[in-house]
């Protein structure tokens, strides 16, 4: 039904409702859909994790120096700015259409990134990849919320947990092997056939509902002004915070000008979304719910901490302890295995008990302790300490990852499910904000080495050379500088995790996960798979 039809049938003009894509499928179909979603998530996460161990090598080859973290920043600037759009766009155009579009953009950006000849080229193509890659796991999570009830989702969570483990655990190892044995360019090219395979799985194994309306109707439902405002605001804020962390001081116009402008545009966006569009990108009324506010804060911190760990633990191991890219990647593997086990276990507990609040609080507490212990690592720390402390952070990630999503989805109506899912884990800036160059800047600024400016500049621009071309005395001071920088990073991360604990304690109250129409929707899903229709007044049952 179009907006014009609605106006003709009633005295007051009312916009047509968006198609409810909730479709609780039978168990055998759920597993295939989860496997397809897992391939989607794996492709996106592999891209993020494989490159993490290659940053020092890319820096040396392209002469990026202390700006190398922009390889990560370029991806996260565009993915952060665009991610919130994908929820509403998938409501309008359908989950599959948006997912295929994102895969295509991701494919093009990565294949071009592999052919980059300059640092600037690499940044541009990584930014294009971020537009697509930032939405892959988001849309996959939205699809998950469509096909299985909140209470039962934990039974199948292990499938997605395995994909996360493969990405976070195997990704750094693969990236290390490619960097050492071939070239870092294969890190980007390898994702291309994986993307094609994932698209095939989505096409054949996701029996999702179609969305009613022709393309003109769908275009008319898009909030173009709101989308433009949130893109501008997000990009300006992210760039400002990123520049403040590595390139400029806070009082520099490069920092405060986009920060102020981004803040003003954000206010305009809020007013616009509140009053004008029929289908806003982010409906403002959802923030009246305290669980949404709490989840928004804690999930943002969750995403930030996760990204920083993925990118900087391998770098930490390489620079501070001299491990090879392969070994540094292998040291991340125990963390991801524990994370997977904790995520799967927490999902099963939610299914069995219907409780999630206690898991979230315990997860944040353990995560804060683990990061705090990571800050105590020094030149004399054993391998057992390095791995053991990382395991605690893995437990924290696992126990806060899925239960927090269940909490926020359970607090809202189904029509807002895609929007609130797209808002989760929106990193407010790249890893560079707090951790991006602390390890290198500590060497140049905090740790006053008695070396020439030329040598100091050479070490910062080519950190890999610090272990091969320096005297033992200078090398010892350089390593101490690296430890000092990373120690500060871990202290900041531990403080954020502790803050998230108190936010969750105050705002994320428990809600019942059972909904009265769950049984009916399961019957409709069974009928959908069998090619029949169940007559119902529920908009979830309306087919085009």
C-alpha positions in Angstrom: 0.0 0.0 0.0 1.5 3.4 -1.0 1.2 6.7 0.7 -1.3 7.9 -1.9 -3.5 4.9 -1.3 -3.5 5.6 2.4 -4.5 9.2 1.8 -7.4 8.1 -0.4 -8.8 5.7 2.2 -8.9 8.0 5.2 -9.6 11.6 6.1 -6.1 12.3 7.3 -3.0 11.5 5.2 -1.0 8.7 6.8 2.2 7.2 5.3 2.1 3.5 4.4 3.7 1.2 6.9 7.0 -0.4 6.1 6.8 -4.1 5.5 7.4 -6.1 8.7 10.1 -8.5 7.7 9.9 -10.7 10.8 9.8 -14.3 9.6 10.4 -16.9 12.3 11.6 -19.9 10.3 11.8 -23.6 11.2 14.9 -24.9 12.8 16.4 -26.5 9.8 16.1 -23.3 7.8 17.4 -21.2 10.7 20.6 -23.1 10.7 21.2 -22.5 6.9 20.4 -18.8 7.3 22.7 -18.5 10.3 25.5 -20.2 8.2 24.9 -17.7 5.4 25.0 -14.8 7.9 28.2 -16.3 9.4 29.9 -16.1 6.0 28.9 -12.5 5.6 30.3 -11.6 9.0 33.4 -13.6 8.4 34.3 -11.7 5.2 33.9 -8.3 6.9 35.8 -9.2 10.1 38.6 -11.0 8.2 39.2 -7.8 6.3 39.6 -5.9 9.6 41.8 -8.5 11.4 44.1 -9.6 8.6 45.4 -6.0 8.0 46.1 -5.5 11.7 49.4 -7.4 11.7 50.5 -5.9 8.4 50.4 -2.2 9.4 54.1 -1.9 10.3 55.1 -3.5 7.0 52.7 -1.3 5.0 54.1 1.7 6.8 57.7 0.8 5.8 56.8 0.0 2.2 54.6 3.0 1.4 56.5 5.4 3.6 53.5 6.2 5.8 55.4 6.5 9.0 53.4 7.6 12.0 50.3 8.1 9.7 49.9 4.4 9.1 47.0 4.2 11.5 45.0 6.1 8.9 44.8 2.8 6.9 42.5 1.7 9.7 41.0 5.2 10.2 39.9 5.6 6.6 37.9 2.3 6.8 36.3 3.3 10.1 35.5 6.9 9.2 33.3 5.8 6.3 31.9 2.7 8.0 31.0 4.7 11.2 29.4 7.5 9.1 27.3 5.1 7.0 26.4 2.3 9.3 23.4 3.9 11.0 21.8 4.3 7.5 21.7 0.6 6.8 18.9 -0.3 9.3 16.3 2.0 7.7 17.5 1.3 4.2 17.0 -2.4 4.8 13.5 -1.7 6.1 12.7 0.1 2.8 14.6 -1.9 0.2 14.7 -5.3 2.0 17.6 -7.0 3.8 18.9 -8.8 0.7 19.0 -5.8 -1.6 21.0 -3.7 0.8 23.3 -6.6 1.7 24.2 -7.3 -2.0 24.8 -3.6 -2.6 27.2 -3.4 0.4 29.0 -6.6 -0.8 29.6 -5.0 -4.2 31.0 -1.8 -2.8 33.2 -3.8 -0.4 34.5 -5.9 -3.3 35.4 -2.9 -5.5 37.1 -1.1 -2.7 39.3 -4.0 -1.7 40.3 -5.1 -5.1 41.4 -1.6 -5.8 43.2 -1.3 -2.4 45.4 -4.3 -3.4 46.7 -2.3 -6.4 47.5 0.8 -4.5 50.9 2.3 -5.3 50.8 5.2 -2.9 49.7 5.7 0.7 47.0 8.2 -0.5 45.6 5.7 -2.9 45.4 3.1 -0.2 43.5 5.5 2.1 40.9 6.3 -0.6 40.2 2.7 -1.5 40.0 1.7 2.2 37.5 4.4 2.7 35.4 2.9 -0.2 35.7 -0.5 1.4 34.5 0.9 4.7 31.2 2.1 3.1 30.4 -1.5 2.3 32.3 -3.5 4.9 30.9 -1.5 7.8 27.4 -2.7 7.1 28.0 -6.4 6.4 27.8 -7.7 10.0 25.2 -5.1 10.8 22.7 -6.3 8.2 23.5 -9.9 9.1 22.5 -9.2 12.7 19.3 -7.6 11.5 18.5 -10.7 9.5 19.1 -12.8 12.6 16.6 -10.7 14.5 14.1 -11.3 11.8 14.2 -15.1 11.8 14.4 -16.2 15.4 12.9 -15.0 18.7 15.0 -13.2 21.2 14.7 -15.9 23.8 15.7 -18.7 21.5 18.5 -16.9 19.7 21.2 -18.2 22.0 20.7 -21.8 20.8 22.0 -20.8 17.4 24.5 -18.2 18.5 27.4 -20.6 18.4 27.3 -20.5 14.6 28.0 -16.8 14.5 30.4 -17.2 17.4 32.5 -19.6 15.3 32.6 -17.0 12.5 33.9 -14.4 14.9 36.5 -16.8 16.2 37.6 -17.6 12.7 37.9 -13.9 11.8 39.6 -12.7 15.0 41.7 -15.8 15.5 42.7 -16.9 12.0 42.6 -13.4 10.4 45.8 -12.1 12.1 47.6 -15.4 11.3 46.6 -15.3 7.7 47.6 -11.7 7.5 51.0 -12.5 9.1 51.7 -15.3 6.7 50.7 -13.3 3.6 52.9 -10.4 4.8 55.9 -12.6 5.5 55.7 -15.0 2.6 54.1 -13.0 -0.1 52.8 -9.4 0.0 50.3 -7.5 2.1 48.3 -6.8 -1.0 46.9 -10.3 -0.9 45.2 -9.3 2.3 42.8 -7.3 0.3 42.6 -9.5 -2.8 41.8 -12.6 -0.6 38.6 -11.0 0.5 37.2 -10.7 -3.0 36.6 -14.5 -3.7 35.3 -14.7 -0.2 32.8 -12.0 -0.9 31.6 -13.7 -4.0 31.2 -17.0 -2.1 29.3 -15.2 0.6 27.0 -13.5 -1.9 26.2 -16.9 -3.4 25.3 -18.3 0.0 23.0 -15.3 0.7 21.3 -15.7 -2.7 20.5 -19.4 -2.3 20.1 -19.9 1.5 18.2 -16.9 2.8 14.4 -17.3 2.2 13.6 -13.8 3.3 10.4 -11.8 2.8 10.1 -9.4 0.0 9.3 -5.7 0.6 6.1 -4.3 -1.0 6.2 -1.3 -3.2 7.9 -0.3 -6.5 11.2 1.5 -6.7 9.5 5.0 -6.9 7.6 4.3 -3.7 10.8 3.1 -2.0 12.8 6.1 -3.0 10.0 8.3 -1.7 10.4 6.7 1.7 14.1 7.4 2.1 14.9 10.3 4.4 17.5 11.9 2.1 18.0 15.0 4.1 18.4 13.1 7.4 20.8 10.7 5.7 22.9 13.6 4.4 22.9 15.3 7.8 24.0 12.2 9.8 26.7 11.5 7.2 28.1 15.0 7.4 27.9 15.1 11.2 29.5 11.7 11.7 32.3 12.3 9.2 33.2 15.7 10.7 33.2 14.4 14.3 35.3 11.4 13.5 37.8 13.3 11.5 38.1 15.9 14.2 38.7 13.4 17.0 41.1 11.4 14.7 43.2 14.5 13.9 43.2 15.4 17.6 44.8 12.1 18.5 47.7 12.1 16.2 48.2 15.1 13.8 47.1 18.3 15.6 46.5 19.7 19.0 43.0 20.3 20.2 43.3 24.1 19.7 44.2 23.7 16.1 41.5 24.7 13.5 41.8 21.3 11.9 40.3 19.9 15.2 37.9 22.4 16.7 36.4 23.6 13.4 35.0 20.2 12.2 34.2 19.4 15.8 32.0 22.5 16.3 30.5 22.1 12.8 29.8 18.5 13.3 28.1 19.3 16.7 25.9 21.9 15.0 24.9 19.6 12.2 24.1 16.9 14.8 21.7 19.2 16.5 20.0 20.0 13.2 19.8 16.3 12.5 18.0 15.6 15.8 15.5 18.4 15.2 14.9 17.2 11.6 14.4 13.6 12.7 12.1 14.6 15.5 9.7 16.7 13.5 9.8 16.1 9.8 10.3 12.7 8.0 7.7 9.9 8.0 10.4 7.3 8.1 13.3 8.9 9.9 16.8 7.4 9.8 16.7 7.3 13.6 13.3 7.9 15.3 14.0 10.1 18.3 11.3 8.5 20.4 13.4 5.4 21.0 15.6 7.4 23.3 12.8 7.8 25.8 13.7 4.2 26.7 16.5 4.1 29.3 17.7 0.7 28.0 18.3 2.2 24.5 20.3 5.0 26.0 22.4 2.6 28.2 22.9 0.2 25.3 23.9 3.0 23.0 26.6 4.1 25.3 27.9 0.6 26.3 27.8 -0.7 22.7 29.7 2.2 21.4 32.4 1.5 24.1 32.2 -2.2 23.2 32.9 -1.5 19.6 35.7 0.9 20.3 37.5 -1.5 22.7 37.1 -4.4 20.4 38.5 -2.6 17.4 41.4 -1.2 19.4 42.2 -4.7 20.7 42.1 -6.2 17.3 44.4 -3.6 15.7 46.8 -2.9 18.6 47.4 -6.2 20.3 49.3 -7.6 17.3 51.2 -4.3 17.0 51.9 -4.4 20.7 53.4 -7.9 20.5 55.5 -7.0 17.5 56.9 -3.7 18.7 57.2 -4.3 22.4 58.4 -7.9 22.4 59.8 -8.4 18.9 57.4 -11.2 17.8 57.0 -11.9 14.1 53.7 -11.0 12.4 52.7 -14.7 12.5 53.5 -15.2 16.2 51.7 -12.0 17.1 48.7 -13.2 15.2 48.8 -16.5 17.0 48.8 -14.8 20.4 45.5 -13.2 19.6 44.0 -16.7 18.9 43.5 -17.7 22.6 41.6 -14.5 23.2 39.2 -15.2 20.4 38.6 -18.8 21.4 37.7 -17.7 24.9 35.5 -14.9 23.4 33.7 -17.4 21.3 33.1 -19.8 24.2 31.9 -16.9 26.4 29.6 -15.6 23.7 28.1 -19.0 23.0 27.7 -19.8 26.7 26.0 -16.4 27.4 23.6 -17.1 24.5 22.7 -20.5 26.0 22.2 -18.9 29.4 19.9 -16.3 28.0 17.9 -19.0 26.2 17.7 -21.2 29.4 16.9 -18.4 31.9 15.6 -15.5 30.0 18.1 -13.3 31.9 20.8 -11.1 30.4 21.5 -8.2 32.9 23.8 -10.2 35.1 25.8 -11.4 32.1 26.4 -7.9 30.9 27.5 -6.6 34.3 29.9 -9.5 34.9 31.3 -9.1 31.4 32.1 -5.5 31.8 33.7 -6.1 35.2 35.9 -8.9 33.9 36.9 -6.9 30.8 38.0 -3.9 32.9 40.1 -6.2 35.1 41.7 -7.8 32.1 42.6 -4.5 30.4 43.9 -3.2 33.7 46.2 -6.2 34.0 47.4 -5.7 30.4 48.6 -2.2 31.5 51.0 -3.9 34.0 52.9 -5.8 31.2 56.5 -4.8 30.8 59.8 -6.0 29.4 60.0 -8.8 32.0 56.5 -10.1 31.6 56.2 -13.8 30.7 54.4 -15.2 27.8 51.9 -16.8 30.2 51.1 -13.3 31.6 50.6 -11.9 28.1 48.2 -14.7 27.1 46.5 -15.0 30.5 45.5 -11.3 30.8 44.3 -11.3 27.2 42.0 -14.3 28.0 40.2 -12.2 30.6 39.5 -9.5 28.0 38.1 -12.3 25.8 35.6 -13.3 28.4 34.5 -9.7 28.7 34.0 -9.3 25.0 32.0 -12.5 24.8 29.7 -11.7 27.7 28.8 -8.2 26.6 28.6 -8.8 22.8 25.3 -10.6 22.3 23.4 -10.0 25.6 23.5 -6.3 25.1 21.9 -6.6 21.7 19.2 -8.9 23.1 18.6 -6.3 25.8 18.1 -3.3 23.5 16.0 -5.4 21.0 13.8 -6.7 23.8 13.1 -3.1 24.9 11.6 -1.9 21.6 8.8 -2.9 19.2 9.7 -5.0 16.1 9.3 -2.0 13.8 12.3 -0.4 15.4 14.5 -3.5 15.5 16.6 -2.8 12.3 17.2 0.8 13.3 18.4 0.0 16.8 20.5 -2.9 15.6 22.3 -0.6 13.0 23.1 1.8 15.8 25.0 -0.8 17.9 28.8 -0.9 18.0 29.1 2.4 16.2 32.7 3.3 16.9 32.7 7.1 17.4 36.1 7.4 15.8 38.9 5.2 14.6 41.2 3.4 16.9 43.6 6.3 16.5 41.6 8.5 18.9 43.1 7.1 22.0 45.5 4.4 20.9 46.4 5.3 17.3 49.9 6.6 17.9 50.5 6.5 21.6 53.1 3.9 21.2 55.1 6.0 18.7 54.4 9.3 20.2 55.6 8.0 23.6 59.0 7.4 22.0 59.2 10.8 20.4 57.7 12.9 23.2 57.4 11.1 26.6 60.6 9.0 26.5 63.4 11.5 25.9 66.0 9.5 24.0 69.5 10.8 23.6 69.5 10.2 19.8 69.5 12.5 16.8 66.3 13.9 15.4 67.0 12.0 12.2 67.2 8.7 14.0 64.1 9.4 16.0 62.2 10.3 12.9 63.5 7.1 11.2 62.3 4.9 14.1 58.8 6.5 14.1 58.4 6.2 10.3 59.8 2.6 10.2 59.1 0.9 13.6 60.1 -2.5 12.3 63.7 -1.3 11.8 64.0 -0.5 15.5 65.0 -4.1 16.3 67.5 -4.6 13.6 69.4 -1.4 13.1 69.9 0.1 16.6 72.5 -0.4 19.3 71.5 -2.4 22.3 71.4 0.7 24.5 69.1 2.6 22.2 67.0 -0.5 21.5 66.4 -0.9 25.2 65.2 2.6 25.5 63.0 2.3 22.4 61.3 -0.8 23.8 60.7 0.9 27.1 59.1 3.8 25.2 56.8 1.4 23.4 55.7 -0.2 26.7 55.1 3.2 28.1 52.8 4.2 25.2 50.9 0.9 25.2 50.5 1.1 29.0 48.7 4.4 28.7 46.5 2.9 26.0 45.5 0.0 28.2 44.8 2.2 31.2 42.4 4.3 29.0 40.7 1.2 27.7 40.3 -0.2 31.2 38.8 3.1 32.4 36.2 3.0 29.5 35.3 -0.6 30.4 34.7 0.4 34.1 32.6 3.3 33.0 30.5 1.0 30.8 29.9 -1.2 33.8 28.4 1.6 35.8 26.3 2.8 32.8 24.9 -0.7 32.4 24.2 -1.0 36.1 22.3 2.3 36.1 20.4 2.1 32.8 20.1 -1.4 31.4 17.3 -2.9 33.5 15.9 -6.3 32.8 12.9 -6.9 30.5 10.9 -10.0 29.7 12.1 -11.5 26.4 8.8 -13.4 25.8 6.3 -11.9 23.4 2.7 -13.0 23.0 2.8 -13.4 19.3 5.9 -15.5 19.1 3.9 -18.7 18.6 1.8 -17.2 15.8 4.9 -15.9 14.0 6.5 -19.3 14.1 3.5 -20.8 12.5 3.5 -18.1 9.8 7.2 -18.8 9.2 6.5 -22.5 8.7 3.8 -21.6 6.2 6.1 -19.2 4.4 8.7 -21.9 3.9 6.0 -24.3 2.6 4.8 -21.7 0.1 1.5 -21.1 1.7 0.0 -18.1 3.5 -1.7 -17.8 6.9 -4.5 -15.3 7.0 -3.8 -12.8 9.7 -4.1 -9.1 10.5 -0.5 -8.9 11.4 1.5 -6.8 9.0 4.3 -9.3 9.2 2.1 -11.7 7.1 1.4 -9.3 4.3 3.1 -10.4 1.1 3.6 -8.2 -2.0 
